[in-house]
Amino acid sequence: MSTLVVVGAQWGDEGKGKVVDAIAADADLVVRYAGGNNAGHTLVVDGRKVVTHLVPSGCLYPHTRCVLAAGMVIDPDVLAAEIAELRAIARLEHDELRVSLHAHVIFPYHRELDGLREDRAAGGAAAIGTTRRGVGPAYEAKAARRGIQIRDLFDEVRLRARIEHNLDAIGPELARDGRAAAFMVDDLLARASGWAGWLKPMVCDASQLCHDAIRRGQRVLFEGAQGAMLDLDHGTYPYVTSSSTTAGGVCTGVGIGPTLVDAVWGISKAYTTRVGAGPFPTRLDDAIGQRLRELGGEFGATTGRARDCGWLDLPALRMAARLSGMTGICITKLDVLAALGMVRVCVAYEDGHDPGRDGLAAARPILQDVAGFDDPEVPGQLARARRWAELPGCARAYLDLIAEAIEVPVALVSVGPGRDETILMCRPFDPPVHAP
């Protein structure tokens, strides 16, 4: 097996950064296939916290090359700052990062539109709760066939025409708030020329690069962004992101055929969180929800926004497993639940409500009590565990409950934020061995 896809199985923020970092040691290539800098992956290595927004989480290994694929929308200013930070800590060399010529570019006017729209919708039914990073408007331009690709930055004549086309299209909307005059074609061209200068050594045909690596038998890890329930087609629409977040997005976002995908690992917290607007059946608007937020440090890596917290939602997780064809499930932040005396889990919805057929807006959870995770006679047993057998029996029972409910074996368990606080049930590019 040489290819593995890692996807979020909830509403994002599941710990993809930590999981990818933990398994990227065995990868030759780590490829981010969708999304933009509206996602943040937090890594903790040697006690140091590193947050990536665009560069794949595998960037912390010197032997691993990283690729930003065609399905992404890239803000070059954010990418430049991120590269500079990683190079400052000697974690990224000049030849380790490649950027697809087909990826789309986030321009300043995309960010402006994103913020203006959220401001207009604030408090109303149209408010989505975006990160205001320009991701949605950039994907909108892409779908409208007026988007600007990385390759366009190297053709000034074509780029000028594309910028003029975009400003003509969005000018009336910007004018409503007196912002149309803030964007001049020549200023944007000058900015883009600067981007082109430092990007040129990195650009590539990412589809060909990945295809060749797979054919050579190299181990390729595909990294998603956000989570399955935020998928543009299958998530809690319209409270979703603007790209395909399920495993299927790898094929279109990278440019490889589905026959080249060997395995898919989904990532879920041991509980559930969500940030922004939209349905959340197991949300806890009480002291327990606040406790989960504090214990789990549930604040967005990109925006700092507090995340809503709730019990693990097995029907939604089962749907996510189906959408991506998961072959393994990774459970993160199990240590957070260990600090609670009582744990509950949603095992079904009332009245036979089906998340795929009926959506989640009206779903009412049926909750089941679960025993606490830490053995009171052996405090801290869970956090110290580094093998499956070292976990407290009640924690293993909880993981078995999850695996049985979604019919996917456990591949990895995280018991803390550090790279070493991880229990791998198998090597990343081997089939999972802990079946339900």
C-alpha positions as CSV (number, residue, x, y, z in Angstrom):
1,M,0.0,0.0,0.0
2,S,1.5,3.3,-1.0
3,T,-1.3,5.9,-0.8
4,L,-3.2,7.0,2.3
5,V,-5.9,9.7,2.5
6,V,-6.5,11.5,5.9
7,V,-9.8,13.3,6.2
8,G,-11.8,15.0,8.9
9,A,-14.8,13.0,10.0
10,Q,-16.7,15.8,11.8
11,W,-17.0,19.6,11.4
12,G,-13.2,20.1,11.1
13,D,-10.8,20.8,14.0
14,E,-10.5,17.0,14.6
15,G,-6.7,17.0,15.0
16,K,-5.7,16.3,11.4
17,G,-2.5,18.2,11.9
18,K,-1.3,16.1,14.8
19,V,-2.4,12.8,13.1
20,V,-0.7,13.7,9.8
21,D,2.5,14.8,11.7
22,A,2.4,11.5,13.6
23,I,2.3,9.3,10.5
24,A,4.2,11.5,8.0
25,A,7.5,10.1,9.2
26,D,6.7,7.1,7.0
27,A,5.7,9.2,4.0
28,D,7.8,10.4,1.1
29,L,5.2,13.0,-0.1
30,V,2.5,14.8,1.8
31,V,-0.2,16.5,-0.4
32,R,-2.8,19.0,0.6
33,Y,-5.7,18.6,-1.9
34,A,-8.4,21.2,-0.9
35,G,-9.3,24.3,1.1
36,G,-7.3,27.4,1.9
37,N,-6.1,29.2,4.9
38,N,-9.5,29.0,6.6
39,A,-8.1,25.9,8.2
40,G,-5.3,25.7,10.8
41,H,-3.4,22.5,11.8
42,T,-1.8,22.7,15.2
43,L,1.4,20.6,15.7
44,V,3.3,20.2,19.0
45,V,6.9,19.0,18.5
46,D,9.5,19.0,21.2
47,G,7.2,21.1,23.3
48,R,6.9,23.8,20.6
49,K,3.6,24.7,19.0
50,V,3.5,25.1,15.3
51,V,0.4,26.1,13.3
52,T,0.2,25.6,9.6
53,H,-2.6,27.0,7.4
54,L,-1.5,26.1,3.9
55,V,1.7,24.0,4.1
56,P,0.9,20.3,4.8
57,S,1.5,19.0,8.3
58,G,4.3,16.8,7.0
59,C,6.5,19.8,6.7
60,L,8.3,19.1,10.0
61,Y,10.2,16.1,8.5
62,P,13.2,17.0,6.4
63,H,12.9,13.9,4.2
64,T,9.3,14.6,3.3
65,R,8.3,16.7,0.3
66,C,5.1,18.7,0.5
67,V,2.7,19.7,-2.3
68,L,-0.2,22.2,-2.5
69,A,-2.5,20.7,-5.1
70,A,-4.9,22.1,-7.7
71,G,-8.0,21.9,-5.5
72,M,-6.7,24.5,-3.1
73,V,-7.2,28.3,-3.1
74,I,-3.9,29.9,-2.0
75,D,-3.3,33.4,-0.5
76,P,0.3,34.0,-1.5
77,D,0.8,36.5,1.4
78,V,-0.2,33.9,3.9
79,L,1.9,31.3,2.3
80,A,5.0,33.5,2.2
81,A,4.6,34.3,6.0
82,E,4.2,30.6,6.8
83,I,7.2,29.5,4.7
84,A,9.3,32.2,6.4
85,E,8.2,31.0,9.9
86,L,9.0,27.4,9.1
87,R,12.4,28.2,7.6
88,A,13.2,30.3,10.7
89,I,13.0,27.2,12.8
90,A,14.9,25.1,10.3
91,R,11.8,23.0,9.4
92,L,11.5,23.7,5.7
93,E,14.1,23.7,3.0
94,H,13.8,25.5,-0.4
95,D,13.3,22.3,-2.4
96,E,10.8,20.6,-0.1
97,L,7.6,22.5,-1.2
98,R,5.8,22.4,-4.5
99,V,2.8,24.4,-5.6
100,S,0.4,23.4,-8.3
101,L,0.1,25.6,-11.4
102,H,-3.6,24.8,-11.4
103,A,-4.3,26.0,-7.8
104,H,-6.4,29.2,-7.6
105,V,-5.2,32.5,-6.0
106,I,-6.9,34.4,-3.3
107,F,-6.6,38.1,-4.1
108,P,-7.2,41.0,-1.6
109,Y,-10.7,41.7,-3.1
110,H,-11.7,38.1,-2.2
111,R,-11.0,38.8,1.5
112,E,-12.8,42.1,1.3
113,L,-15.9,40.5,-0.2
114,D,-15.8,37.7,2.4
115,G,-15.8,40.2,5.3
116,L,-18.4,42.5,3.8
117,R,-20.8,39.7,3.2
118,E,-20.5,38.4,6.7
119,D,-21.0,41.9,8.1
120,R,-24.2,42.3,6.1
121,A,-25.5,38.9,7.2
122,A,-24.5,39.3,10.8
123,G,-27.2,38.0,13.1
124,G,-29.4,36.9,10.2
125,A,-30.3,33.6,8.6
126,A,-27.7,34.2,5.9
127,A,-24.8,34.4,8.3
128,I,-22.5,31.4,7.7
129,G,-19.7,32.1,10.1
130,T,-16.9,32.2,7.6
131,T,-13.3,32.9,8.6
132,R,-13.3,36.0,6.3
133,R,-10.1,34.8,4.6
134,G,-11.5,35.1,1.1
135,V,-11.8,31.3,0.6
136,G,-15.5,31.3,-0.4
137,P,-15.3,34.1,-2.9
138,A,-12.1,32.6,-4.5
139,Y,-14.0,29.3,-5.0
140,E,-16.9,31.2,-6.3
141,A,-14.7,32.9,-9.0
142,K,-13.3,29.5,-9.9
143,A,-16.8,28.1,-10.4
144,A,-17.8,31.2,-12.4
145,R,-14.7,30.5,-14.7
146,R,-13.1,33.8,-13.9
147,G,-10.7,32.5,-11.2
148,I,-7.0,33.2,-11.4
149,Q,-4.7,30.3,-11.3
150,I,-1.1,30.2,-10.1
151,R,0.0,29.8,-13.7
152,D,-1.7,33.1,-14.6
153,L,0.8,35.0,-12.4
154,F,3.5,34.4,-14.9
155,D,1.6,35.9,-17.9
156,E,1.1,39.6,-17.3
157,V,-1.1,40.2,-20.4
158,R,-3.5,37.3,-19.4
159,L,-3.3,38.3,-15.7
160,R,-4.4,41.9,-16.5
161,A,-7.4,40.7,-18.4
162,R,-8.4,38.3,-15.7
163,I,-8.1,40.9,-13.0
164,E,-10.1,43.4,-15.0
165,H,-12.8,40.7,-15.6
166,N,-13.0,40.1,-11.9
167,L,-13.2,43.7,-10.8
168,D,-15.9,44.3,-13.4
169,A,-17.9,41.3,-12.0
170,I,-17.6,42.2,-8.3
171,G,-17.4,46.0,-8.7
172,P,-21.1,46.7,-8.1
173,E,-21.1,44.6,-4.9
174,L,-17.9,46.4,-3.6
175,A,-19.4,49.8,-4.5
176,R,-22.4,49.2,-2.2
177,D,-20.0,49.6,0.7
178,G,-17.8,52.2,-0.9
179,R,-14.9,49.8,-1.5
180,A,-14.7,49.6,-5.3
181,A,-12.0,52.2,-5.5
182,A,-9.8,50.3,-3.1
183,F,-8.6,47.9,-5.8
184,M,-6.7,49.2,-8.8
185,V,-5.6,46.9,-11.6
186,D,-2.0,48.2,-11.7
187,D,-1.6,47.8,-7.9
188,L,-2.9,44.3,-8.0
189,L,-0.6,43.5,-11.0
190,A,2.4,44.8,-9.1
191,R,1.5,42.7,-6.0
192,A,1.1,39.6,-8.2
193,S,4.4,40.2,-9.9
194,G,6.1,40.0,-6.5
195,W,4.3,36.7,-5.8
196,A,5.4,35.3,-9.1
197,G,9.0,36.1,-8.3
198,W,9.3,33.9,-5.2
199,L,6.8,31.3,-6.3
200,K,8.5,30.4,-9.6
201,P,11.0,27.8,-8.2
202,M,8.1,26.0,-6.5
203,V,5.5,25.6,-9.2
204,C,4.8,22.3,-10.8
205,D,2.2,20.0,-12.4
206,A,1.1,18.5,-9.1
207,S,-1.0,15.8,-10.8
208,Q,2.0,14.5,-12.8
209,L,4.3,14.8,-9.7
210,C,2.0,12.7,-7.5
211,H,1.2,10.2,-10.3
212,D,4.9,9.6,-10.9
213,A,5.6,9.2,-7.2
214,I,2.9,6.6,-6.8
215,R,4.0,4.7,-9.8
216,R,7.6,4.6,-8.4
217,G,6.1,3.0,-5.2
218,Q,6.7,6.0,-3.0
219,R,4.4,6.5,0.0
220,V,2.1,9.4,-0.6
221,L,-0.1,10.9,2.2
222,F,-3.0,13.0,1.1
223,E,-4.1,15.6,3.7
224,G,-7.6,17.0,3.8
225,A,-8.9,20.2,5.3
226,Q,-12.1,20.9,7.4
227,G,-14.3,17.8,7.9
228,A,-16.9,15.6,6.1
229,M,-19.9,17.5,7.6
230,L,-18.6,20.7,6.0
231,D,-18.4,19.2,2.5
232,L,-20.0,21.4,-0.1
233,D,-22.1,18.6,-1.5
234,H,-22.8,16.3,1.4
235,G,-22.4,18.5,4.5
236,T,-24.9,20.6,6.5
237,Y,-25.5,22.9,3.6
238,P,-25.5,26.0,3.4
239,Y,-23.3,25.9,6.6
240,V,-20.4,24.3,4.8
241,T,-17.1,25.2,3.3
242,S,-16.6,25.8,-0.4
243,S,-14.7,22.6,-1.4
244,S,-15.0,18.8,-1.3
245,T,-13.7,17.7,2.1
246,T,-14.4,14.0,1.7
247,A,-11.9,11.5,0.3
248,G,-13.4,11.8,-3.1
249,G,-11.9,15.3,-3.2
250,V,-8.4,13.8,-3.5
251,C,-9.1,12.7,-7.1
252,T,-10.3,16.0,-8.4
253,G,-8.2,18.2,-6.1
254,V,-4.9,16.4,-7.0
255,G,-5.7,15.0,-10.4
256,I,-5.3,11.3,-9.9
257,G,-7.7,8.4,-10.5
258,P,-9.6,6.7,-7.7
259,T,-7.8,3.4,-8.5
260,L,-4.6,5.0,-7.0
261,V,-6.2,5.5,-3.5
262,D,-5.3,2.5,-1.3
263,A,-6.8,3.5,2.1
264,V,-8.7,6.3,3.9
265,W,-8.3,7.2,7.5
266,G,-10.9,9.4,9.1
267,I,-10.2,11.6,12.1
268,S,-12.7,12.2,14.9
269,K,-12.3,13.7,18.4
270,A,-13.6,11.5,21.2
271,Y,-16.3,14.2,21.5
272,T,-17.7,16.7,18.9
273,T,-17.0,20.3,18.2
274,R,-18.2,22.9,15.7
275,V,-17.4,26.5,15.0
276,G,-19.6,28.9,13.1
277,A,-23.3,28.6,12.3
278,G,-25.2,25.5,11.5
279,P,-26.9,22.4,13.1
280,F,-25.1,20.6,15.9
281,P,-27.4,17.9,17.4
282,T,-25.2,17.1,20.5
283,R,-24.2,20.6,21.4
284,L,-23.9,21.2,25.1
285,D,-24.9,24.7,26.1
286,D,-24.1,24.1,29.8
287,A,-21.3,23.7,32.2
288,I,-20.1,20.4,30.7
289,G,-19.8,22.0,27.3
290,Q,-17.8,24.8,28.8
291,R,-15.6,22.3,30.7
292,L,-14.9,20.4,27.4
293,R,-13.9,23.7,25.8
294,E,-11.5,24.5,28.6
295,L,-10.0,21.0,28.9
296,G,-9.6,20.6,25.1
297,G,-8.4,24.1,24.4
298,E,-11.2,24.4,21.9
299,F,-10.4,27.7,20.2
300,G,-9.8,28.0,16.5
301,A,-6.1,27.9,15.3
302,T,-7.0,30.3,12.5
303,T,-9.4,32.7,14.1
304,G,-9.2,32.1,17.8
305,R,-13.0,31.6,17.9
306,A,-14.4,29.5,20.7
307,R,-15.8,26.2,19.4
308,D,-19.1,24.8,20.5
309,C,-18.7,21.4,22.2
310,G,-20.9,18.3,22.6
311,W,-20.9,14.6,23.0
312,L,-19.7,12.3,20.2
313,D,-22.3,11.9,17.5
314,L,-22.2,8.3,16.2
315,P,-24.9,8.6,13.5
316,A,-23.0,11.6,11.9
317,L,-19.7,9.8,12.2
318,R,-21.2,6.7,10.5
319,M,-22.4,9.0,7.7
320,A,-18.9,10.5,7.4
321,A,-17.4,7.0,7.2
322,R,-19.7,6.1,4.4
323,L,-19.0,9.3,2.4
324,S,-15.3,8.7,2.4
325,G,-15.2,4.9,2.4
326,M,-13.0,4.9,5.5
327,T,-10.8,2.0,6.1
328,G,-9.6,3.2,9.5
329,I,-10.7,5.7,12.2
330,C,-8.3,7.8,14.3
331,I,-9.7,9.1,17.6
332,T,-8.1,12.2,19.1
333,K,-8.3,14.0,22.5
334,L,-9.3,10.9,24.4
335,D,-7.4,12.4,27.3
336,V,-9.9,15.3,27.4
337,L,-12.8,12.9,28.2
338,A,-10.6,11.2,30.8
339,A,-10.9,14.3,33.0
340,L,-14.7,14.1,33.1
341,G,-16.5,11.9,35.7
342,M,-19.3,11.1,33.3
343,V,-19.3,10.7,29.6
344,R,-22.2,10.3,27.1
345,V,-22.4,9.4,23.5
346,C,-25.2,9.8,20.9
347,V,-26.1,6.4,19.5
348,A,-29.1,7.3,17.4
349,Y,-31.6,10.1,16.7
350,E,-35.2,10.1,17.9
351,D,-38.0,9.0,15.6
352,G,-35.6,7.1,13.3
353,H,-34.2,10.4,12.0
354,D,-31.5,9.8,9.3
355,P,-28.7,12.3,8.9
356,G,-28.3,11.6,5.2
357,R,-32.0,11.6,4.3
358,D,-33.4,14.1,6.8
359,G,-30.4,16.3,7.5
360,L,-29.3,17.3,11.0
361,A,-31.2,20.5,11.7
362,A,-34.1,18.7,13.4
363,A,-32.2,15.7,14.7
364,R,-32.7,15.0,18.4
365,P,-30.0,12.8,19.9
366,I,-30.5,9.6,21.9
367,L,-27.7,9.6,24.5
368,Q,-26.1,6.6,26.2
369,D,-24.0,6.9,29.4
370,V,-20.4,5.6,29.3
371,A,-18.2,4.9,32.2
372,G,-15.4,7.4,33.0
373,F,-12.1,6.7,31.3
374,D,-9.4,6.8,34.0
375,D,-9.0,4.2,36.7
376,P,-9.3,6.1,40.0
377,E,-6.8,3.6,41.5
378,V,-4.2,4.4,38.7
379,P,-4.5,8.2,38.0
380,G,-3.2,9.3,34.7
381,Q,-3.2,5.7,33.2
382,L,-4.7,6.9,30.0
383,A,-2.3,9.8,29.3
384,R,0.7,7.4,29.9
385,A,-0.6,4.7,27.6
386,R,1.5,4.1,24.4
387,R,0.0,0.7,23.5
388,W,-3.6,-0.5,23.2
389,A,-3.2,-2.9,26.1
390,E,-2.1,0.0,28.4
391,L,-5.3,1.9,28.0
392,P,-7.9,1.6,30.8
393,G,-10.5,-1.0,30.0
394,C,-13.3,1.5,29.9
395,A,-11.4,3.6,27.4
396,R,-10.9,0.5,25.2
397,A,-14.6,-0.3,25.5
398,Y,-15.5,3.2,24.3
399,L,-13.2,2.9,21.3
400,D,-14.7,-0.5,20.5
401,L,-18.2,1.0,20.7
402,I,-17.2,3.6,18.1
403,A,-15.6,1.0,15.8
404,E,-18.6,-1.2,16.0
405,A,-21.1,1.6,15.4
406,I,-19.4,2.9,12.3
407,E,-18.0,-0.5,11.1
408,V,-14.5,0.9,10.7
409,P,-11.5,-0.4,12.7
410,V,-9.5,1.8,15.0
411,A,-6.2,2.9,13.3
412,L,-4.8,5.4,15.8
413,V,-5.6,6.8,19.2
414,S,-4.3,10.2,20.5
415,V,-3.9,10.6,24.3
416,G,-2.3,14.0,24.3
417,P,-1.0,16.8,22.1
418,G,2.6,15.6,21.8
419,R,3.9,13.6,18.9
420,D,4.8,10.8,21.2
421,E,1.4,10.7,22.9
422,T,0.0,8.6,20.1
423,I,-1.0,4.9,19.9
424,L,-0.7,3.5,16.4
425,M,-2.6,0.3,15.9
426,C,-0.6,-0.4,12.7
427,R,2.0,1.3,10.5
428,P,0.4,4.1,8.5
429,F,0.8,2.4,5.1
430,D,-0.4,-1.0,6.4
431,P,-4.0,-2.1,6.8
432,P,-5.5,-1.4,10.3
433,V,-5.3,-4.4,12.6
434,H,-7.6,-3.6,15.4
435,A,-11.0,-4.6,14.0
436,P,-14.2,-4.0,16.0
